[in-house]
Amino acid sequence: MVSIGDDGVLNRELSPDLSEVWIDRDLGWLDFNERVLAEALDERTPLLERAKFLAIVTSNLDEFFMKRVAVLRKGSTPERVDLLQKVRERIVQCLDRQAVCFRDAIVPGLASHGVHLRKWDDLTGAQQAEASAYFDSEISPALTPLVFDPAHPFPFLSNLSTSLAFLLTDTQKGVTSYARVKIPPVLKPWLPLEADVPAGQRLFVPLYEVIRGNAAKLYAGMKLTGRTLFRLTRDAEVELDEESDEELRDQVAEQIRLRRYEPVVRLEFAQDSDSSIREMLRQRFELSAADIYDSPGELDYTSLFQIAGLPLPALRDPSWTPLPAPAIENSQDIFAAIRCGDILVHHPYESFEASVEQFVAEAAKDAETVVVKMTAYRIGDDTPFVKSLVKAAESGKQVACVIELKARFDEERNLHWAAELERAGAHVTFGVQGLKTHAKLALVVRKEASGLRSYVHIGTGNYHVRTARLYADVGLFTCNPAITRDVIKLFHHLTGHSQSPVCSNLLVAPAGMRPRLIELIRKEIANKKANLPARIIAKMNQLEDPEIIGALCDAAAAGVPVELIVRGFCCLRPGVPGRTEGLRVRSIVGRYLEHSRIFHFAAALEDPKQGDFFIGSADWMYRNLSKRVEVVTPVLARDVKEKLWEILTIILRDRRQAWQLHEDGTYSRMECGGSSDGPEAFGTHATLMELARRRSE
């Protein structure tokens, strides 16, 4: 019986053996956000990067409320009530620390470098006049001032919208109603001003402050009181009826429409909000006091992405341009490079554009290419991959793309790209009913002198040009038939209709990946008992699958050294006597989002570089292993194994960006230990950038 529910919460009655080693995923997720906040609090982080991390903290919390809060509220057990209370306490503490960081570090720190963030009341008369003139010409036309009373219906409030509300009094009639002005998201959240600003300095005022300072113009002749700035968050979990006969794309289009009207799960208020407006909104959205959050600082720190983008190199991380992978750069074309041997690319240290993007682009224009197939989960706006696939289809090549329409928050974009590809004559499918296709695969088949030869790319990250510069991911290029045959089988399964393919080498979820991973863990236990080399190192985003966790507990109890590198939440508690002693968990947080999944097993071999290595799309979570199509590939080439071992070794040596999970469920930074160079001092990301630079030179 499954011991974890659809809400991702462990059923402790069904899993009493895991209770003492289990950490709640939602509390673990909030712990991760605290580690992100720590980057903003860290004085070693450049100032504008600190501002960026404050924005990321808010963006993460928004996603948490949209995805998780409504799910957690479905249960009413004492345990669930206690969990929700702990969640709220953690969030309130995070908001307090975030506000202190902004007020006491970011604002004065920026001011010392000539960047001033001011409120309306702190502006000079000339500055207010400049802002008001801008309001009249550039802001007011984008506003829709509303009232709601018996003659005017309550306005629709969109997800993550920020609004100014007032008590509006008609002094002639003696009538008071509510007024609301939405802060338009199409305008930049910080307005630059020039009046009374010394040369070489900058001054910004929040957009909402400019609207507040000019609100009387929107309601001429009315008395405005009770100014209240608020922001709301709606649930984003709209379930599809997988058994419906309705076409999937129509269901997804309807899901996108319905999401706009999902229940409100959070109301945030800025300081000095009016009590009557607060209560009116609380009742309107049927919220409890626990759903109301009073912001001790800015209401929406995602506005700081604008400030973090200022062209001030001294206040930012050193610039980095991803470098070409030497094996590809030094070859006549990418297919010749792959024929010379398997290639591992590591982004963003090595160029995504000059490897993965080039792979598909060259196939599109290559006269010998006959087939191009891809999976697409998140591919972004203006994606070069769709352009290449369209070019390939229009030139007569067989093109197939498996697009995941249910990729949350990317549904509308993916519907658009599906239509574009279909117009070009490409075959577009939406995967397997009831499962999300999360695998990262690209297949090119060429008609060469020796016959048909297949080339594949298997990655850990999305085919997304922008995130490839922000996320740390790895990808494997190979034309080894041991791998390509399995990829061909899998695409036949995804585009046609068949039972799950039996793969010789690939680990494919949901049918075979979990059993194979557990088998690999069990082999390490057997090797340890036989006094053979045994070791497990697993790097991923999240760890939550109960069966995998149970197997890891068995490995640790048997004395197998287990090193887990889990960037986000980890539901496995280390250091529990008799259960997880000898098991260590660390998290790397820094300049890039650690996104790669790399798994290593000693396989009874002394030299770790000869052990078993795997990379792929799947975290060790119940949803990934049971409800998604995921692919993990073994790494067979010696030089690729060596490169993966190098990556893992650097991460395990890191004492700059690394956090360690303790038995009590808390994290702490790992101490440097006095080293003045290497990953111990500079961290994973700086070390890997330097390594890529040296290789390129």
C-alpha positions in Angstrom: 0.0 0.0 0.0 1.3 3.5 -0.9 2.4 5.3 2.2 2.4 8.8 0.8 -0.7 10.6 -0.4 -1.4 12.8 -3.4 -0.7 15.8 -1.1 2.9 14.5 -0.6 2.4 13.9 3.1 3.5 10.6 4.7 0.9 8.4 6.1 2.7 7.5 9.4 0.2 4.8 10.2 1.1 3.0 7.0 4.8 3.7 7.5 5.7 3.4 11.2 9.2 2.3 10.3 9.8 5.6 8.6 8.4 7.9 11.2 11.6 8.5 13.1 13.6 9.3 10.0 11.0 11.4 8.2 11.1 15.2 7.8 7.9 16.9 6.5 8.4 18.0 2.9 6.7 21.4 3.4 8.8 22.4 6.4 11.8 21.2 4.4 10.7 23.3 1.5 10.5 26.4 3.8 14.0 25.5 5.1 15.3 25.7 1.6 13.8 29.1 1.2 15.6 30.1 4.4 18.8 29.1 2.8 18.0 31.3 -0.2 17.3 34.1 2.3 20.7 33.5 3.9 22.3 34.4 0.6 20.7 37.8 0.9 21.8 38.1 4.5 25.4 37.1 3.7 27.6 40.2 3.5 30.0 38.2 1.2 27.3 38.3 -1.5 27.5 41.3 -3.8 24.8 43.9 -2.9 22.6 43.7 -6.0 22.8 39.9 -5.8 21.5 40.2 -2.3 18.6 42.2 -3.6 17.9 39.5 -6.2 17.9 36.8 -3.5 15.3 38.8 -1.6 13.1 38.8 -4.7 13.6 35.0 -5.2 12.5 34.4 -1.6 9.2 36.1 -2.4 8.8 34.3 -5.7 9.4 31.0 -3.9 6.8 31.8 -1.3 4.3 32.7 -3.9 4.8 29.4 -5.6 4.5 27.6 -2.3 1.1 29.2 -1.5 -0.2 28.5 -5.1 0.9 24.9 -5.1 0.8 23.6 -1.5 -1.4 25.6 0.9 -4.8 24.6 -0.5 -3.6 21.0 -0.7 -2.6 21.0 3.0 -5.9 22.4 4.1 -7.8 19.4 2.7 -6.9 17.5 5.9 -8.4 18.4 9.3 -6.5 15.9 11.5 -4.6 17.3 14.6 -1.4 16.5 12.8 -2.4 18.6 9.8 -3.6 21.5 11.9 -0.2 21.4 13.7 1.6 21.3 10.4 -0.2 24.4 9.1 0.5 26.3 12.3 4.2 25.4 11.9 4.2 26.5 8.3 2.7 29.9 9.2 5.2 30.4 12.0 8.1 29.7 9.6 6.7 32.0 7.0 6.2 34.9 9.5 9.7 34.5 10.7 11.0 34.5 7.2 9.1 37.7 6.3 10.5 39.4 9.4 14.1 38.6 8.5 13.5 39.5 4.9 12.2 43.0 5.9 15.1 43.6 8.3 17.5 42.7 5.5 15.9 45.1 3.1 15.6 48.0 5.6 18.9 47.6 7.4 21.2 46.2 4.6 19.9 46.7 1.1 18.5 50.2 1.3 21.4 51.8 3.2 23.9 49.7 1.3 22.6 50.9 -2.1 22.5 54.5 -0.9 26.2 54.3 0.0 26.8 53.4 -3.7 24.5 56.2 -5.0 21.3 54.2 -5.5 18.5 55.7 -3.4 15.1 53.9 -2.8 12.6 56.4 -1.5 9.0 56.6 -0.4 6.7 59.3 -1.7 6.8 61.3 1.6 10.6 61.3 1.4 10.7 63.0 -2.0 11.5 66.7 -2.4 8.9 68.9 -3.9 10.6 68.9 -7.3 10.8 65.1 -7.2 7.1 64.8 -6.4 6.3 67.1 -9.2 8.3 65.0 -11.6 6.7 61.8 -10.5 3.2 63.4 -10.7 3.8 64.6 -14.2 4.9 61.1 -15.1 1.8 59.8 -13.4 -0.4 62.0 -15.6 1.2 60.9 -18.9 2.3 57.3 -18.4 0.6 55.8 -15.4 -3.0 57.2 -15.2 -3.9 55.9 -18.7 -3.0 52.4 -17.5 -5.2 52.5 -14.4 -8.9 51.6 -13.9 -10.1 53.2 -10.7 -13.1 51.1 -9.3 -15.6 51.4 -6.5 -17.7 48.7 -5.1 -21.0 49.4 -3.4 -24.7 48.3 -4.0 -24.5 49.9 -7.4 -21.1 48.6 -8.4 -20.2 44.9 -8.2 -17.1 43.6 -6.4 -14.2 43.7 -8.9 -12.3 40.6 -10.0 -8.9 40.5 -8.3 -6.3 38.5 -10.2 -3.7 36.2 -8.7 -0.6 37.9 -7.3 -2.1 41.3 -8.0 -1.2 44.2 -5.8 -3.9 46.9 -5.2 -4.5 50.1 -3.3 -7.8 50.2 -1.5 -9.5 53.3 0.1 -12.6 54.3 1.9 -14.2 56.7 -0.6 -16.5 59.3 0.9 -18.8 61.5 -1.2 -19.0 64.4 1.3 -22.0 66.0 -0.5 -24.1 62.8 -0.3 -22.6 61.6 2.9 -22.1 58.1 1.4 -18.9 56.0 1.9 -17.9 53.1 -0.3 -14.8 51.1 -1.1 -12.4 52.0 -3.8 -9.7 49.9 -5.5 -6.9 50.6 -7.9 -4.8 47.8 -9.3 -1.1 48.4 -9.5 -0.5 47.7 -13.2 1.9 44.8 -13.7 2.7 46.0 -17.2 4.7 49.0 -15.8 8.0 48.8 -14.1 7.6 48.6 -10.3 10.3 51.3 -9.6 10.1 54.7 -11.2 13.5 56.5 -11.7 13.6 60.2 -11.0 16.1 62.9 -12.0 15.0 66.0 -10.1 17.4 67.0 -7.3 19.5 63.9 -7.9 23.3 64.5 -7.9 25.2 63.6 -11.0 26.2 60.0 -11.1 23.5 58.9 -8.6 20.1 57.2 -9.1 16.8 57.6 -7.2 13.8 55.3 -7.5 10.3 55.5 -6.0 7.9 52.5 -5.9 5.2 52.7 -8.5 2.5 52.1 -5.9 3.8 55.1 -3.9 3.4 57.3 -7.0 -0.1 56.1 -7.5 -0.9 56.6 -3.8 0.5 60.2 -4.0 -1.8 60.9 -7.0 -4.8 58.9 -6.0 -7.0 61.9 -5.4 -6.8 62.7 -9.2 -8.6 59.4 -9.8 -11.5 60.2 -7.6 -11.9 63.9 -8.1 -14.0 65.6 -5.4 -14.1 62.6 -3.2 -12.5 62.2 0.2 -10.0 59.3 0.4 -9.1 57.7 3.7 -8.0 54.3 5.1 -5.3 53.8 2.4 -4.5 50.1 2.3 -2.0 48.3 0.1 -2.8 44.6 -0.3 -1.8 41.6 -2.4 -3.6 38.3 -2.9 -2.6 34.8 -3.9 -4.9 32.2 -5.5 -4.6 28.5 -5.5 -3.1 27.1 -8.7 -4.2 23.5 -8.4 -6.9 22.8 -11.0 -7.2 19.1 -11.5 -7.8 17.6 -14.9 -10.3 14.7 -15.4 -7.9 12.1 -16.9 -10.8 9.9 -17.7 -12.7 12.5 -19.7 -13.3 11.9 -23.4 -12.6 15.6 -24.1 -9.4 16.3 -26.0 -6.5 17.0 -23.7 -5.7 20.4 -25.2 -9.2 21.5 -24.6 -9.1 20.4 -21.0 -5.8 22.3 -20.5 -7.2 25.4 -22.1 -10.2 25.2 -19.7 -7.8 24.6 -16.8 -5.9 27.8 -17.7 -9.2 29.7 -17.7 -10.4 28.3 -14.4 -7.1 28.9 -12.6 -7.9 32.7 -12.7 -10.9 32.1 -10.5 -9.5 29.6 -8.0 -10.0 30.4 -4.3 -7.8 33.0 -2.6 -5.4 31.3 -0.2 -3.5 34.3 1.1 -4.0 38.0 1.7 -1.0 40.2 2.4 -1.3 43.7 3.8 1.2 46.5 4.0 1.7 48.4 7.2 -0.9 50.8 8.4 -3.8 49.1 6.6 -7.4 50.0 7.4 -9.1 47.5 9.7 -12.5 47.8 8.0 -11.0 47.1 4.6 -9.0 44.2 5.9 -12.2 42.6 7.4 -14.2 43.3 4.3 -11.7 41.5 2.2 -11.3 38.6 4.6 -15.0 38.0 4.7 -15.3 38.4 0.9 -12.7 35.7 0.3 -13.9 33.5 3.2 -10.5 33.4 4.8 -9.4 32.9 8.4 -7.1 35.0 10.4 -4.3 32.5 9.7 -4.6 33.3 6.0 -3.8 37.0 6.6 -0.1 38.1 6.5 1.0 41.5 7.7 4.1 42.5 5.8 6.7 44.2 8.0 8.4 45.7 4.9 7.7 45.7 1.2 4.7 43.8 0.1 6.2 42.3 -3.0 10.0 42.0 -3.1 9.9 40.5 -6.6 10.0 44.2 -7.7 13.7 44.0 -6.7 14.5 42.1 -9.8 14.4 45.5 -11.5 16.9 47.0 -9.1 19.1 43.9 -9.2 19.4 44.4 -13.0 21.0 47.8 -12.7 24.2 48.1 -14.7 26.5 48.3 -11.7 29.2 45.6 -12.2 30.9 46.4 -8.9 27.7 45.4 -7.0 27.1 42.1 -8.9 28.7 38.8 -9.4 31.6 38.8 -11.9 30.1 38.3 -15.4 30.2 34.8 -16.8 29.8 33.8 -20.5 29.3 30.0 -20.9 32.2 28.5 -22.8 32.1 26.1 -25.8 32.6 22.4 -24.8 36.1 21.6 -26.2 35.1 18.3 -27.7 32.4 20.0 -29.8 34.3 23.2 -30.6 37.3 21.3 -31.9 35.3 19.1 -34.3 34.1 19.8 -37.8 30.5 19.3 -36.7 28.6 18.1 -33.7 27.8 14.7 -35.1 31.5 14.0 -35.9 32.3 15.0 -32.3 29.7 12.6 -30.9 31.0 9.8 -33.2 34.5 10.3 -31.6 33.0 9.5 -28.2 30.4 10.3 -25.6 30.3 14.0 -24.6 29.1 15.4 -21.2 28.2 19.1 -21.2 27.8 21.0 -17.9 25.8 24.1 -18.0 26.1 27.1 -17.4 29.8 26.5 -17.3 29.7 25.1 -20.8 27.5 26.7 -23.5 24.0 25.4 -23.9 23.7 27.3 -27.2 26.9 25.8 -28.6 25.9 22.3 -27.7 22.3 21.3 -27.1 20.8 24.1 -29.2 23.4 23.5 -31.9 22.6 19.7 -31.9 19.0 20.4 -33.0 19.8 23.3 -35.2 22.4 21.4 -37.2 20.0 18.4 -37.5 17.4 20.7 -39.0 19.6 21.9 -41.8 21.7 18.7 -42.3 21.0 16.9 -45.6 21.7 13.5 -44.0 19.3 13.9 -41.1 16.0 12.0 -41.7 14.4 12.2 -38.2 14.3 14.7 -35.4 12.4 14.0 -32.2 12.3 15.8 -28.9 10.4 16.0 -25.6 9.4 19.5 -24.4 8.4 20.3 -20.8 9.4 23.9 -20.3 11.0 25.5 -23.4 10.3 29.2 -22.8 9.3 32.1 -25.1 10.8 32.6 -28.5 12.5 29.2 -28.3 15.1 28.4 -30.9 14.1 24.7 -30.6 10.7 25.2 -32.1 12.2 27.2 -34.9 14.7 24.4 -35.7 11.9 21.8 -35.6 9.8 23.9 -37.9 12.7 24.2 -40.3 13.3 20.5 -40.2 9.6 19.7 -40.9 9.4 22.2 -43.7 12.5 20.6 -45.3 10.8 17.2 -45.4 12.4 15.6 -42.4 10.2 13.5 -40.1 9.7 15.6 -36.9 8.0 14.5 -33.7 7.7 16.5 -30.5 6.2 15.2 -27.3 5.0 18.3 -25.6 3.8 18.2 -22.0 0.7 20.4 -21.9 0.3 19.9 -18.1 3.7 21.6 -17.2 2.3 23.9 -14.4 2.4 27.6 -15.4 3.7 26.7 -18.9 0.5 25.3 -20.2 -0.5 28.2 -22.3 2.9 28.6 -23.8 3.1 24.9 -24.6 -0.3 25.0 -26.3 1.0 27.8 -28.5 4.2 25.9 -29.5 2.2 22.8 -30.2 0.0 24.7 -32.7 3.1 26.2 -34.3 4.7 22.8 -34.9 1.5 21.3 -36.2 1.1 24.1 -38.7 4.6 23.2 -40.0 3.7 19.6 -40.5 5.4 18.2 -37.4 3.9 15.3 -35.4 2.9 16.6 -32.0 1.7 14.3 -29.2 1.0 14.9 -25.6 2.6 11.8 -24.0 0.9 9.1 -22.0 -2.5 9.6 -20.5 -2.4 10.1 -16.8 1.3 10.8 -16.7 3.4 13.9 -17.2 6.3 13.6 -19.6 9.3 15.1 -17.7 12.1 13.3 -19.5 14.7 15.4 -21.3 15.4 13.7 -24.7 16.4 14.7 -28.2 16.9 12.1 -30.9 18.5 12.7 -34.4 18.6 9.9 -37.0 21.0 10.3 -39.9 21.4 8.3 -43.1 25.1 7.8 -43.3 27.3 5.7 -45.5 27.2 2.8 -43.1 23.4 3.0 -42.7 21.1 4.7 -40.3 22.9 6.1 -37.2 21.1 7.5 -34.2 22.4 10.3 -32.0 20.8 11.3 -28.7 21.0 14.0 -26.0 19.8 13.0 -22.5 19.7 15.8 -20.0 18.8 16.8 -16.5 17.4 20.2 -17.4 14.8 21.7 -19.7 15.4 22.7 -23.3 15.1 26.3 -22.2 17.8 28.8 -23.3 17.2 31.3 -20.5 17.2 28.9 -17.6 20.2 27.1 -19.0 22.2 30.2 -18.0 20.8 30.1 -14.5 20.4 26.4 -13.6 23.3 24.0 -13.2 22.6 20.9 -15.3 24.4 18.2 -17.2 23.6 16.5 -20.5 25.0 13.5 -22.3 25.5 13.2 -26.1 26.0 9.7 -27.4 25.5 7.6 -30.5 26.2 4.3 -28.6 23.5 1.8 -29.8 23.2 0.5 -26.2 21.6 3.8 -25.3 20.0 5.0 -28.6 18.1 1.7 -29.1 16.3 2.4 -25.8 15.6 6.0 -26.7 14.0 4.9 -30.0 11.8 2.4 -28.2 10.7 5.1 -25.7 9.8 7.6 -28.4 7.7 4.9 -30.2 5.9 4.4 -26.9 5.3 8.2 -26.4 4.1 8.9 -29.9 2.2 5.7 -30.5 0.3 3.3 -28.2 2.0 0.4 -26.5 2.9 -1.1 -23.2 5.8 0.6 -21.4 8.9 -0.4 -23.3 11.4 -2.8 -21.8 14.7 -1.0 -21.9 18.1 -2.7 -21.7 20.0 0.2 -20.2 17.8 3.2 -19.6 15.9 3.6 -16.3 12.4 4.7 -17.2 9.7 5.8 -14.8 7.1 4.9 -13.9 7.5 1.2 -14.8 11.1 0.4 -14.1 13.1 3.2 -12.5 12.2 2.8 -8.8 12.9 -1.0 -8.8 16.2 -0.5 -10.6 17.3 2.2 -8.2 16.4 0.0 -5.2 18.3 -2.9 -6.8 21.4 -0.7 -7.1 21.1 0.4 -3.4 20.7 -3.3 -2.4 23.8 -4.3 -4.4 25.8 -1.7 -2.4 24.5 -3.3 0.8 25.5 -6.8 -0.4 29.0 -5.5 -1.4 29.5 -3.9 2.1 28.6 -7.2 3.8 31.0 -9.0 1.5 33.8 -6.5 2.5 33.9 -5.1 -1.0 34.0 -1.4 -1.8 30.6 0.2 -1.3 29.4 3.8 -1.7 26.4 5.8 -2.7 26.5 9.4 -3.8 23.2 10.9 -5.0 22.6 14.4 -6.2 19.1 15.7 -6.8 16.7 18.5 -6.2 14.4 16.8 -3.7 14.2 13.5 -1.9 10.8 12.2 -0.7 10.0 8.7 -2.1 9.3 6.4 0.9 10.6 3.2 -0.7 13.8 4.8 -1.8 14.2 6.4 1.7 13.6 3.0 3.3 16.4 1.4 1.1 18.8 4.2 1.9 18.1 3.7 5.6 19.0 0.0 5.1 22.2 1.0 3.3 23.2 3.4 6.1 22.4 0.8 8.8 24.6 -1.7 7.0 27.5 0.7 7.0 27.4 1.8 3.4 28.7 5.4 3.2 25.8 7.5 1.8 26.4 11.1 0.7 23.2 12.9 -0.4 23.4 16.2 -2.2 19.8 17.5 -2.1 19.3 21.2 -3.0 15.7 21.5 -1.9 13.7 19.5 0.7 15.0 16.2 2.0 12.5 14.1 3.8 15.2 11.7 5.2 16.7 12.6 8.6 20.4 11.8 8.9 22.2 10.7 12.1 19.4 8.7 13.6 21.1 6.0 15.8 20.8 2.5 14.2 19.0 3.9 11.1 20.9 6.7 9.3 24.3 6.9 11.0 26.9 7.3 8.4 24.5 9.0 6.1 25.1 12.7 5.3 22.9 15.3 3.6 24.1 18.6 2.2 22.6 21.3 0.1 24.4 23.7 -2.3 22.8 27.2 -2.6 24.4 30.0 -4.5 24.7 31.8 -7.7 23.2 29.1 -9.8 20.2 26.8 -9.1 21.6 23.3 -8.6 19.3 21.3 -10.9 21.3 18.3 -12.1 20.6 14.7 -11.0 23.7 12.6 -10.7 23.8 9.2 -9.1 27.0 7.2 -8.3 27.4 3.6 -6.9 30.8 2.1 -6.1 29.8 -1.2 -7.7 32.5 -3.1 -5.7 35.3 -1.2 -7.4 38.1 0.5 -5.6 38.5 3.3 -8.1 35.3 5.5 -7.8 35.7 6.7 -11.4 35.1 3.1 -12.5 31.9 2.8 -10.6 28.3 3.1 -11.9 27.2 6.6 -12.8 23.8 7.8 -13.9 22.3 11.1 -14.9 18.7 12.0 -15.8 15.5 14.0 -15.2 14.1 12.3 -12.1 14.3 13.4 -8.5 13.8 10.6 -6.0 10.2 11.7 -5.3 7.0 9.6 -5.4 5.5 11.8 -8.1 8.6 11.5 -10.3 8.9 7.7 -10.0 5.2 6.9 -10.1 3.3 9.6 -12.0 5.8 10.9 -14.6 7.7 9.6 -17.6 11.3 10.1 -16.5 14.5 8.9 -18.0 17.8 8.2 -16.3 20.7 7.0 -18.4 23.8 5.0 -17.3 27.1 6.7 -18.2 29.3 4.2 -20.0 32.3 6.2 -21.2 35.3 6.4 -18.8 36.1 10.1 -19.5 32.5 11.1 -18.9 32.6 9.2 -15.6 35.7 11.0 -14.6 34.1 14.4 -15.3 31.0 13.4 -13.2 33.3 12.3 -10.4 35.1 15.6 -10.5 31.8 17.5 -10.2 30.7 15.4 -7.2 34.1 15.7 -5.5 34.1 19.5 -5.9 30.6 19.6 -4.3 31.6 17.4 -1.4 34.6 19.6 -0.7 32.5 22.8 -0.8 32.6 24.8 2.4 31.4 28.1 0.9 28.0 27.3 -0.4 27.3 24.1 1.4 24.7 23.5 4.1 24.5 20.3 6.3 21.3 18.7 7.5 21.4 17.6 11.1 19.5 14.9 13.0 17.2 17.5 14.5 16.1 18.6 11.0 17.9 21.9 11.0 20.6 23.1 8.6 23.8 24.9 9.2 26.5 26.2 7.0 29.5 23.9 6.7 32.7 25.6 8.0 35.6 26.4 5.7 38.2 24.8 7.9 41.0 27.3 7.1 41.5 26.5 3.4 42.3 29.5 1.3 41.6 28.1 -2.2 39.6 25.5 -4.0 35.9 24.7 -3.4 36.5 24.9 0.3 37.0 28.6 0.1 35.4 29.7 -3.2 32.5 27.2 -3.4 31.2 24.9 -6.1 30.1 27.5 -8.7 33.3 29.6 -8.7 35.4 26.5 -8.8 33.6 25.0 -11.8 33.7 28.3 -13.6 37.5 28.5 -13.2 37.8 24.8 -14.2 35.8 25.5 -17.4 38.0 28.5 -18.1 41.2 26.5 -17.8 39.9 23.8 -20.0 38.9 26.3 -22.7 42.3 27.9 -22.6 
